[in-house]
């Protein structure tokens, strides 16, 4: 059933709310034109809504930026953000959230595996009172068994060990109310796992189901290394369980050693394989130390090279201000 609350903006600007769509892009020159065509068609059909599209070029090496500037020159509702290098999917989404001005903000990948047509249903749910509308994947066409299998296992592992509820089989295709966006963009950590952060924030949420589609052009940029990095980020951000593994394994090892020694009635020699066990445990602790190290440095999660609005390039003020510290980065990153 719908949430009992009404999004704050509906009482203030009920006439024609602004819907923003954030699209992170990395080497998507082959598909970005078709992506824009489909998004624009869906957004033009939204009843009594204004819209904008915020494309975030995450350090593309192909002609993605050139094609985006052509789109921006032809459509005043297109805004562009160009990062200095490839910072990764989550920082690119965060950059788009900070730039978006909408009363509701939809995040969607540029590869068209997530159907733009679902945005209309998301907006309808949002206008009914839901501040978060997620899209749950029921199938993954065109993806390998390895990718679908590992994704299935990861989501369920994360749900089992997370310190707060998390959504199964849900990526970054979702709609967020302005209040939710404001909450996420003010979080202090630089290594955000946005899928988990949305759940952590605890806003009322509903979901739509859909089957992921094969890419119409190009190839996936999410390598095995990037998938492993996202999984690591998710586990460390959403769960304290990995930090408790060393203590649990150590206690279990001591208990097992004591029981075995008592059964054999003699002390056991230190097995050679215990070194490997210790190395694994130290590695887990090392991941947390690295995470703390990154946060203490206070670097912004991304650096903007250039912005475009209404077809006109604008200077990137974040580059200098963002290096001064995370609080300055939030302020500069959210200003146009």
ZAMARGU-4260 file (C-alpha; in steps of 0.2 Angstrom, whole numbers, plus 5000, padded with zeros to 4 digits):
<rodrens>
0) 5000/5000/5000 | 5006/5018/4997 | 5016/5027/5010 | 5005/5038/5022 | 5017/5053/5020
5) 5017/5065/5005 | 5033/5071/4998 | 5037/5088/5004 | 5038/5096/4987 | 5021/5091/4982
10) 5013/5103/4994 | 5025/5117/4988 | 5026/5115/4970 | 5012/5103/4966 | 5009/5111/4949
15) 5023/5105/4938 | 5037/5096/4948 | 5054/5094/4941 | 5060/5076/4937 | 5079/5074/4935
20) 5087/5059/4927 | 5105/5056/4932 | 5115/5045/4919 | 5133/5040/4923 | 5143/5036/4907
25) 5159/5028/4904 | 5164/5024/4886 | 5146/5024/4880 | 5148/5033/4863 | 5140/5018/4854
30) 5124/5019/4863 | 5122/5036/4871 | 5112/5044/4856 | 5099/5030/4857 | 5099/5032/4876
35) 5095/5050/4875 | 5082/5047/4862 | 5073/5034/4873 | 5074/5044/4889 | 5068/5060/4881
40) 5053/5051/4873 | 5048/5044/4891 | 5051/5061/4900 | 5041/5071/4887 | 5026/5059/4891
45) 5026/5062/4909 | 5010/5071/4914 | 5012/5088/4922 | 5030/5087/4925 | 5046/5096/4919
50) 5062/5087/4917 | 5080/5088/4915 | 5094/5075/4911 | 5111/5075/4919 | 5124/5065/4910
55) 5140/5062/4920 | 5155/5057/4910 | 5166/5047/4921 | 5182/5050/4912 | 5177/5042/4895
60) 5191/5038/4883 | 5180/5037/4867 | 5169/5050/4859 | 5156/5050/4873 | 5159/5068/4879
65) 5159/5075/4861 | 5142/5066/4858 | 5135/5073/4874 | 5140/5091/4870 | 5130/5089/4854
70) 5115/5083/4864 | 5117/5097/4876 | 5118/5110/4862 | 5102/5104/4855 | 5092/5102/4871
75) 5092/5115/4885 | 5086/5102/4897 | 5102/5092/4896 | 5116/5096/4908 | 5133/5089/4908
80) 5146/5085/4921 | 5163/5079/4915 | 5175/5071/4928 | 5194/5073/4927 | 5196/5054/4926
85) 5187/5037/4929 | 5183/5038/4947 | 5170/5023/4946 | 5152/5021/4945 | 5147/5026/4963
90) 5156/5042/4963 | 5149/5046/4946 | 5131/5043/4952 | 5135/5054/4967 | 5141/5068/4956
95) 5125/5067/4947 | 5114/5067/4962 | 5123/5083/4968 | 5121/5092/4952 | 5102/5087/4949
100) 5089/5100/4954 | 5074/5089/4953 | 5060/5087/4965 | 5062/5068/4961 | 5079/5061/4954
105) 5080/5045/4944 | 5097/5036/4942 | 5099/5025/4927 | 5114/5017/4918 | 5118/5023/4900
110) 5118/5005/4893 | 5099/5003/4891 | 5099/4987/4900 | 5087/4996/4912 | 5071/5000/4902
115) 5068/5019/4902 | 5050/5016/4901 | 5049/5011/4919 | 5053/5029/4924 | 5034/5033/4921
120) 5029/5020/4933 | 5042/5026/4946 | 5035/5044/4945 | 5017/5038/4947 | 5022/5029/4963
125) 5032/5044/4969 | 5017/5055/4966 | 5007/5043/4976 | 5018/5047/4991 | 5033/5035/4990
130) 5050/5044/4993 | 5060/5029/4986 | 5055/5018/4971 | 5067/5005/4967 | 5068/4993/4953
135) 5071/4974/4957 | 5079/4963/4943 | 5069/4947/4940 | 5080/4942/4925 | 5097/4947/4917
140) 5096/4944/4898 | 5113/4944/4889 | 5124/4942/4904 | 5135/4927/4908 | 5130/4913/4920
145) 5145/4918/4930 | 5139/4936/4932 | 5121/4932/4936 | 5127/4918/4948 | 5139/4929/4957
150) 5127/4943/4958 | 5114/4932/4966 | 5126/4925/4979 | 5132/4943/4983 | 5115/4951/4986
155) 5110/4936/4998 | 5127/4936/5007 | 5126/4955/5009 | 5108/4954/5016 | 5113/4940/5028
160) 5127/4950/5036 | 5122/4968/5034 | 5119/4979/5049 | 5102/4986/5041 | 5090/4979/5029
165) 5096/4979/5011 | 5086/4975/4995 | 5089/4959/4985 | 5093/4960/4966 | 5092/4979/4966
170) 5105/4990/4958 | 5106/5009/4955 | 5090/5011/4945 | 5078/5020/4956 | 5069/5036/4960
175) 5073/5046/4975 | 5063/5061/4982 | 5073/5077/4985 | 5073/5074/5004 | 5082/5057/5001
180) 5094/5065/4989 | 5098/5079/5001 | 5102/5065/5015 | 5113/5055/5004 | 5123/5069/4997
185) 5127/5075/5015 | 5134/5059/5021 | 5152/5062/5026 | 5160/5046/5020 | 5169/5047/5003
190) 5167/5028/4999 | 5149/5028/4998 | 5139/5012/4993 | 5124/5021/4987 | 5113/5005/4986
195) 5116/5002/5004 | 5115/5020/5009 | 5097/5022/5003 | 5092/5007/5013 | 5102/5013/5028
200) 5093/5030/5027 | 5076/5021/5031 | 5064/5031/5020 | 5048/5022/5015 | 5051/5012/5000
205) 5042/5003/4986 | 5049/4993/4972 | 5044/4988/4954 | 5050/4972/4945 | 5058/4971/4928
210) 5069/4960/4917 | 5086/4967/4913 | 5089/4968/4894 | 5104/4965/4883 | 5115/4979/4878
215) 5109/4986/4861 | 5127/4991/4857 | 5144/4992/4864 | 5150/4980/4878 | 5150/4981/4897
220) 5163/4991/4906 | 5160/4982/4922 | 5176/4971/4923 | 5178/4957/4935 | 5190/4969/4945
225) 5176/4982/4946 | 5163/4970/4951 | 5175/4964/4965 | 5178/4981/4970 | 5160/4986/4971
230) 5157/4970/4981 | 5171/4974/4994 | 5164/4992/4995 | 5146/4985/4999 | 5152/4973/5012
235) 5163/4986/5021 | 5150/4999/5020 | 5135/4989/5025 | 5141/4976/5037 | 5153/4975/5052
240) 5153/4956/5051 | 5170/4955/5042 | 5178/4965/5056 | 5172/4951/5068 | 5178/4937/5057
245) 5196/4937/5065 | 5190/4935/5083 | 5177/4922/5078 | 5190/4912/5068 | 5203/4914/5082
250) 5192/4908/5096 | 5186/4893/5085 | 5204/4889/5081 | 5209/4889/5100 | 5194/4879/5105
255) 5197/4866/5091 | 5215/4865/5096 | 5211/4862/5114 | 5198/4849/5111 | 5210/4840/5099
260) 5224/4840/5111 | 5213/4833/5125 | 5207/4819/5114 | 5225/4814/5108 | 5232/4817/5126
265) 5246/4827/5119 | 5250/4845/5113 | 5248/4848/5095 | 5262/4856/5084 | 5258/4872/5075
270) 5253/4867/5058 | 5261/4876/5043 | 5244/4881/5036 | 5240/4892/5051 | 5251/4905/5043
275) 5239/4906/5028 | 5224/4908/5041 | 5233/4922/5049 | 5237/4930/5033 | 5218/4930/5028
280) 5213/4937/5045 | 5226/4951/5044 | 5220/4955/5026 | 5202/4957/5032 | 5208/4970/5046
285) 5219/4978/5033 | 5204/4982/5022 | 5196/4991/5036 | 5212/5000/5040 | 5213/5006/5021
290) 5195/5012/5022 | 5199/5022/5038 | 5215/5029/5029 | 5205/5034/5014 | 5192/5043/5025
295) 5205/5052/5036 | 5213/5059/5020 | 5197/5068/5017 | 5198/5068/4998 | 5183/5071/4988
300) 5175/5056/4979 | 5177/5064/4962 | 5184/5080/4954 | 5174/5089/4940 | 5183/5095/4925
305) 5169/5104/4916 | 5151/5107/4916 | 5138/5112/4903 | 5121/5120/4906 | 5109/5125/4892
310) 5122/5121/4879 | 5135/5132/4887 | 5151/5126/4895 | 5154/5132/4913 | 5170/5131/4923
315) 5173/5117/4936 | 5174/5126/4953 | 5175/5109/4962 | 5193/5106/4956 | 5201/5118/4968
320) 5188/5118/4982 | 5186/5100/4983 | 5204/5097/4988 | 5202/5107/5003 | 5192/5094/5012
325) 5176/5084/5011 | 5164/5098/5018 | 5171/5110/5005 | 5169/5097/4992 | 5150/5094/4996
330) 5147/5113/4995 | 5156/5115/4978 | 5150/5099/4971 | 5132/5104/4973 | 5133/5122/4966
335) 5131/5126/4948
</rodrens>
